[in-house]
Amino acid sequence: MSQRKRIPFQHPDSPTDIAAQVVLPFDKSLEISLKSIKSRFLRNMVTVTSLILAVSFFAYVLIGSDISNGIYNSGQHDLIKILDKTGYQPGGSAKERWIVILSLLVCTVGIINAQLMAVTERFREIGTMKCLGALDSFVLRLFVLEASMQGVVGSLLGAIFGGLIAILLAMTSFGWGAITFLPVAEVGISILYSIGVGFGLSLIGVLYPAMIAARMRPIEAMRVEE
């Protein structure tokens, strides 16, 4: 059940208080967020796909490094010779560190851009909700919930795809040695780390535009062209 709460609201053009604004419980907010994702399935798929691509690249770099370390520590001279030809250095080279940094930047830009576009194209919807009495915190909560669900799905799929690509490419160079000497624990940590980075950046990416949108006056939000 929704609750009504008296909240003093000082409008710059009028000193009159708004008598009541709708305050919905968390489960209702979650239900609205799920319906919103379903109603914009194709647009949300674009956002999730951006997350998948960004996280896949990041996970591919991390897991590829884990596989190289596992092969180097295996003591198999034939595999190590192949590894040396790729320019691998124990403990990681400056090039590998730059690749990780670059992949993280690509991940950050891709995720933030996807979330920014997802919020800005819904300004008119936000204006409608605020005209109906929605609080700023309610609008912000909806976008955070949607970004959380998108972040979980996109980051999970991205980490899995990135890991599979890294393993398959390693097998083309090292054969079954890439699987035999696969450092499972390190790969698992890299997958979890990739998921965490994707989820965290998804939330960070949606917070700023959602806060700006939530603070917009209804009339300003309604003026935004679709």
Secondary structure, DSSP 4 states (H G I P E B T S, - for coil): --EEE-----BTTB-PPPS-EEE--HHHHHHHHHHHHHHTHHHHHHHHHHHHHHHHHHHHHHHHHHHHHHHHTTT-HHHHHHHHHTT--TT--HHHHHHHHHHHHHHHHHHHHHHHHHHHTTHHHHHHHHHTTB-HHHHHHHHHHHHHHHHHHHHHHHHHHHHHHHHHHHHHHHTTHHHHT--HHHHHHHHHHHHHHHHHHHHHHHHHHHHHHHTS-HHHHHHS--
